[in-house]
Amino acid sequence: MSRDEFFATLFILGCLNGLGSQVVHSVRVSGWTDALLSTFGISAIVWIACFGGVRLIFRERTGIVRPPDLILGLALLLLITLPIGPLSWLAITILCFYVLLFTDPSSSRQRGALILLATTVPMLWSRLLFRYFANFILEIDASLIGFLLGTGHTGNIVRFADQSGTLVISPYCSSLANVSLALVTWVTISQWLSHRWSLKDLFWCFLAAVCVIAINVIRISLMGLSEMHYQMIHNHWGDTIANLLIVSLTVGLCLLGVKRELFRRV
């Protein structure tokens, strides 16, 4: 087994356990049909990023497994084999940093590790951030929505524009998750195309983040017009349309940011 195959195997096991725990939870809560339609509560971007990251690590299949690799691998297996999804994403994070620090910087192995590291942001780190700063994050969303509706906000609660009730901004509706997915999209596309980083990349990342926040805030603001609008938009189809818009816009902006490498491939 080459060093690339060894790392890729660990990443596959980590992703299977991390994603699998979410799949099991989604099926239990929603049933197979609804869970499948919602991609098991996991963004399609994350599924693609996990596949792309592992595929890049498998690409070269070179190097000899070293004793420190084995020691780290055995330690990470203890985290991965436990039936706790977040521990698998923690193991993936540790392994990504190890690969980035102790392997050839120009290898596809490092590019794959960067993609997989980015996937841990929406799957672990943004959720931890939300756990400790939920009120502050939700108030930001509520303030933007209250401004658009002209009703103001109290904490994470916004009144309907027709004053018929109130709208509670829940963690599920936060813009933070979409921003982290924009980051995953950019890293996945840029690393897959071997894009060389520059200061312009910050502009494209910022633009993608602003756009996904705008879509999320506008969608919730439309729900906040009245209870009738809320019932029309706050459903499976409304979520699907919003997610498609976010994914399409994010991917489009990221492709514009790497158009030179993209046209070179074409």
N, C-alpha and C positions, 0 to 999 in steps of 0.2 A: 504493500500500500504506500503510495506516494504521500508527501506532506500535504499537498492540495486535497487529495482524497480523504485524508485523515481529518483535516479541518472541515471539509464539506460534509462529512458524515456527522460530525458533532453539530454543525449548523442545522442539518436536516432533522436530527433528533430533537434539537431545541425548538425549531419551528413547528414540528409535528405536535409536540406536547403543548407549546404555547398557543398555537391556533386550535388544536384539538379541544382544549379545555373550554374555549369560547364556543366552539361548534356544539359541544355537548350541552352547554348551558343554554344556547339559543334554541336547540331542538326541544329541550325540556320545557322551556317557557312558551315557545311559539308553535311547536309542531314542525314536522319535516317540510311541509309545503311553504309556510311563511318564512321559516328559517332559511330555506334555500333561496327564495326570492330576495331576501335581504342579505344574501351572501353571508349568512350566519352572524350578522351583526358586525362583520369585519369588512372594511372598505376593499373594493376590488384593487385599489392601488396597493394595499398591503400585500394581498395575495400575489400580485404581479412582481412586487419588489422582492418578496421572499424567493420566488422562483428565479428572478433575474440575478439576485445576489449569489445564490448557490450555483447557478449555471456558470457565472464568471469564475468562481473559485474552482469549479471542475474543469475549466477550459484547458489549463496547461498541464496539470497532473505531473508536476515535477517536484524535486526536493526529497530529502530523506527525513523521516520522522526522528526528532531528537528527544533525548530524555526529558528535558523540560516540557516539551509538547505532551508527552505521555502523562507526566505528573499533573499538568493542568487539565488534560482531558479527563482523567479519572476523577479529579475534584469536581469538575463541571458536570460530569455524569450523575453525581450525587444530587445536584440541584435539578438536573433535567428529568431524572427518573421519578422525582416526587410529583404527585398529582396536583401541582399548584402552578397554574399558568404563569403568573408573574415571576416565579423563580426561574423559569426557562428563559424569559426575556432578560432577566438579570444575567444568567449564564451566557446568553448570546452577546450581551454588552461587554462582558469581561473578555470573551473570546475575540470579539472584534478589536478591542484595544490591544490585545496581545498580538494579533495578526498585524495590525497597523504599526506596532512598535518594533516587532522582531522579524519582519519579512521584507523582501525586496520592494521598495516603494514604487517601482515601475511595473510590477506584476499585476495581472488581472485578479490575483488573489486579494490584493489590497482594494481594488475597485469594488469587488464583491463584498468585502468586509464593510466598506463605507455604506453601501446600500443597505446591508443588514443592520448596521448600526442605526441608520436613519429609521428603519422600521420599528426599532425599540422605542422611539419617541412617542408615537401615538399609542402603542400597545402597552407601554409601561410608564415612561417618565412624565408625559403630559397628564396621565391619570393621577400619579403621585402629586404632581404640582397642583392639580385641581383639588385633591383631597385637603390640602393645607391652605389653599388660597381661593376656595370655591366662591365665597361671598364676594370677594373683590373682583374676580373674573366675571361672575354673573352680573354684578352691578355695572360693569363696563358695557356689556351687551344691553342691559336694561336701559341705561342712559341713552345709548344710540337709538334704540327703538322708541323710547319715550320722546326723544327729540323729534323723530320723524312723525310720530303720531300727534305731537303737540300736547301730550297729557302728562309728561314728566314721569317720574318713577319713585317708588319707595323700596329701597333694597333691590331685590330682583323681581319686583312686582310692578306691572304697568297696567294702567286702566285702559279699557277699550276706548277707541276714539269716539264711539257713540254713547259712552258712559254707561253701558249696559252690564258691565262686569269688569273683572280684572284678568290679566294674563300673567301667569307665573313662568318666568324663564328658568327652565330646569337644566341640570347638567347635560342632559342629552342634547339640548338645543344650543349649547355654548359654541361660540365661534372658534374656541381654542383647538378643538379636535380637527376642524377643517384646516386651520393654519398648519398644524403638524403634518397633515396629509399633503399639503402643498410642498412642504419641505421634503417629504419622502419622494414625491413626484419629481422634483428638481434633481435630487441626488441620483435617483434611479436612471433618469434619462441622460443626465450629463455623464455619469460614470459608464453607462452602457456604450455611449458614443465616444468615450475617451476624451471628453471635453476638458480643456486646460482652463483652470480657474483664473479669474481676473476680477477686478473691482466691479465690472459691469454685471457680474453674477448677482451681486447684492441688490442691484436695481430690479432684476427679473424676479428674484425671490420675494422682494418687498412688494412688487406689483402683483404677483400671484397671491400673496397673503392678503393684500388689501381687497382684491377682487372677491376672494372666497368669503371674507368677512362681510363685504357689501351684499353678496347674494344671500347669505344667512340672515343678515339684519333686515333686508327688504322682505324676505319671505315671512319672517316672524311679524314684521310690521303689517303686512297684508292680513295676517291672521288676527292682528290686534284691531282691525277696523271695526269688527262687530263679532258677535257670537256666531252669526251665520257664516261669515268669512272664515272664522276659526274652524267650524265644522267642515267646510269645503276643502280647506287646505291641509288641516292637521290629520292626515291619514296616510295610508301606505303609498297611494299614488302621488300625493304631494311630496312625500319624502323621496320617492324615486325620481321625480322630475327635478327636484332641487339637487339631489346627489349627481344626476347626470349633467346638469348645468355646471356644477362645481368641478367635476372630473374633466369635462370637455374644455372648460375655460382654463383650468390649471395645466392640463396637458398641452393645450394650444400655446399658452404663454411660454411654457418651458421649451417647447420645440422652437419657438421664435428665438429664444435665448441661445440655442445651440444650432442654429440654422446652418452655420458654416460646416460643422461636422456632419450634420444631417445630409446636406447636399453633396458632400464628399462621398458619403456612403451610397447615395443614390446614383 
